Amino acid sequence: MKYNSEKIIWIKNVKKVDGGGWAYENEACKKNFLLHWSTAKGGSASTPNTGDIIVLFQKPKKVNNKNNKKVHLTHLVTPISNEVLIDDTYPKHKFCRLVKLIAKADPIYSIPNTGDFNFFKPNRGLTNPIINLESRSGLTEIEIKEELWGMFSDFFCKGIEIEEFKPNNPIGIFGEKEGDKIIRNHIQQEVTNRNSGMVQQAKKQAIIKGNGRIRCECCDFDFVEFYGEIGHGFIECHHKIPLSKGERITEIEDLALVCSNCHRMLHRKKSDDDYYKVKELQKIIKKSR
């Protein structure tokens, strides 16, 4: 089976006893394991179907011996059968499903919440639909899935078949059709399967060009330089031509890889009611320095 962002259907919080350490920290790729649900909420264990991807998140009390206040995304898993099992080893969490790893953060604290997501609704021990993960920046459900998929892009298990972007248009352009929300809803399959691949392709090109590092195209910010290992591979993608401008062909050259702050500035309108362009923001930053 091939996996892509579209298969992210569910999100679930997990917790080690008393929050001391990381749940499922020692689980390894190619070795199936039991994912547990609360006995009081066991009916939720039957919700995911075989092949559905479940995002696991957790908030341990400490990370590297320091008090922790952040939610961390840690695993992508999928059930390998629809059978709900009983594990009496954990009386309070006895309902479980046999799952396999699609991806696991390494080190396990590598994907902290950037602040863009609100985990309040999914934080109930249930199997929650992914739409319950609220986006503070107004991402659609499709975009939320793509964002999560990108966060795990460096941690997929070897041997897992990941759908890659493949150009497929009559004029041979390495691009895709995109448009406003109405258009994108009609071509959900297209955007889900291909836009994520294009962003990853742009990241790969940037990493090669930057000798393993990705710098913001506007201000030159380097997440690894500032945050250390957890910043590896992290960057946001900005469409130079706003999606609201209508349907068109988007090429990799039409995407800009920028830091979170510059991304927000690029979405602020000027006095002429148009958005700032990357080169315009570069000039503003250079002048302010």
N, C-alpha and C positions, 0 to 999 in steps of 0.2 A: 504494500500500500504506500502511495505517495502522500506526503503531508505538505500543507501550506497554511497560510494564515486563516483561510476560510474555515478550516476545521477546528479552530479555537471556538468552542461552544460554551464552556463552563469555566468558572473560577471558584476556588475553594480555599479557605484559610486552614492551616494546619499548625499544630503546636506541640512541642515536646512537653513532657510532664512539668508543670509549674513554670513553663517558659524558660527553663534552664537549658540553653543550647538550641541546636537546630533539629527540627523534625526531618527524618529521612535523609540525614546528612551522609550516611554511609552507603546509600543505595547507589548501585553502579549500572552503567549502560550494559545492555545485553543480559541483564539479570532481572527477571520480573519480581515484583514485590507486592505486598498487601497494603493498600491504601485504606485507612480506617475512617469511619464516620461515628459520630456520637450515638450511643445507644438510644438516647432520648429522641434523636432526630434520624433514626436509622432508615426511614422511608426514602430519604434523599439519596441513599447509596444506590438505589436502582435507577436513578434518573439518567445518567450518562449512557449512551450507546457505545458499542464497540466501534472504535475508530474516531470517536469524538476526542478532542484534546481538552484537557483540564489544566488550567493554570493554577499552580499552588503558590500561596504567599504566606508569610509568617512574620511575626514581630517578637523576636527573642528579647529577653530582658537586657542582655549584654552582647556586644559585638567586639571581639578582640579585647575582652576584659573592660570595656568601657560601656557605660549605660547607653542603652539604645532607645530611640524614640521613633525610628523609621520602620515602615513596612518594607520588607524585601521580597521580591519575586525570586523564587528558587527553583522550581521545576515545571516542566511541561510533561504530562503523562497521558496515556490513553488506555482504557480498559481493553483487555484481550479477550474477554468473554462477557456475557450479560448476566452471569451468575453472581448473586449476592451471597457471600460466605460469612460464616460466624467464627470469630476468633475469641475464645473465652479467656485468652491470656490477658486481654484488656477489657475488663467488665464494663467500664464506662464508655468504651469505644469498640464494641465487639462486631459491628457490621463492617464489612470490608469488601473490596473488589481487587482482583488480581490485575495489576497494571504494568505497563512497560514504560521506560523513560524515552521521551523524545529529545529532551534537553535538560541539562542541570547546570546551574551557575557554578563556576569554578574559578576562584574560591566561592563558597556558597553565599557570601555577603556581597557578591559582585554587582547585583542589580537592585539598588535601593530605589524607592519611589522618588522620582524627580520632583514631586510636588504637583504634578499635572493630574494625578488620579486621586479620587476619594474612595477609600476602601470601606466606608461605613456600612453600606448595604450588604456587601459580600461577607462581612466579618461576623457570621452567625453560625459557622460550622456546617452549613448546608452546601449543596451543590447549586450555586447561583448561575443563572444565565449571564453571559459576559456583559450584556447591556447594563447590568447592575453595577458594574465598575464605572462610576461617573467620571467624565472628563471635564476638568475645570477650564480647559481651553476650547471646549465645544466640539471635540472630535466626534464624528459619526461612529456608529458601531463598526463599520468596515474599517475606518481609520484607526480605531482603538485596537482592533485585531492586528492590523499591520504594525502598529507601534509596538505591541507586545512581541510580535514575531521578530521584529528588528532587535529588540532588547536581548533576545536569546540567540541571535544570529551567530555568535562566536562559541556557542556551547552545545550545538546539536551533537547527538551521539553519532559515532561513526557507524555506518551501515544503514542509518535511517535515510530513506529516500525522500529528499526534499525537492519540491517542484521548483525548477529554475525558470527565470524569464527567458522566453524564446521569441525573437522578433518574427512577426508573421503578418506582413502587409504587402500589397501588390507592388509598391515602389521601392521596397527594400530598405526603408528607413528604420533605424533602430529606435522605434518610438511606439506610441500608443495613443488611442483616442481618450480624451478626458473632457470634462465639462462641468457645469454647475451641478447642484445637488440633484435636480430632477433628472438630468442626463445620466449622472453617475448611478442613480438608483436603477435605471434601465439597463445599465451595463455593469451591474454589481460583480458578476462573475469575471468580467474582463479586468476591472480595477483590482479586485482582490487577488487574482492570480498573477497579474503582470506588473502592477505598480510597485508592489513590494520588491519584486525581482529587479526592477529598474533602479530603485533606491539602493539596493545592495550592490548592484553593478557600479553605481556612482561612488559608493563608499570604497569598493575595492580599488577603483582607479585612483581615488584620493590617497589611499594608504600606500599604493605603489609610488605615486608621485611624491608623497611626503616621507618616504623611507619608514613606513610603519606607523606614521602619525597622521591624524586628520586635524587640520586647523580651520577655524572659521574663515570663510572667504571674505568676510567683511572686516573683522577686527583682529584676525590672526590668533584668536584664543585657542589654546590647546588643553583639552580636558585632562589628558594624562599628566601634563606638566603641572596642573593645578590640583587635581584630585588624586593623582597616583593611579594605581592599577585599575580601580573601579571605573575610571574614565576611558579605558581602552575601547576604541571602536564606537564611542558615543558621539553623536552629532545629530542635528535636526535637518530635515530636508525642506527646502523652500521652492515653490514653483515661481519662477521668475515672471511668468505670465499668469495672473490670478485665474483660478478655476472659474470664477464668476464671469469671465470674459466669453465663455461659451465653448462649444465643442471644437477640438483641434487635434493636431498631431503633436505629441510631446516627445522630445528627444532628451537624451541625457544632458546635453548642453543647456537645456532649458531648466535644469535643476541646479540649485545652489545649496551647498552644505554649509550650514551656519550654526553658531551657538544659539542657545535659547534666548538670550537677551536681544541679539541682533534679529532673530526671527520675529520677536514681538515688535521691534521697531520697524521692520519691513512691512508689517501689517497695520501700521499707523498711517492715516491719510494726511496728505499735504494740504495746503490751502486751496489748491485747485481740485480737491476731492479725488485725487489719484494717489496711488500707493508709491512709496519710495522704491527706487530700483537699487540693486546691489551696488552698482558703481556710485550712485548718489550717496548711499550710506557710507561707503568707503571714504569718500571725500569729506563727509561730515566728521567722521572719526579721526581722520588724518588732521583736519583743521583743529579739532578740539584738543588734540595732543600737543 
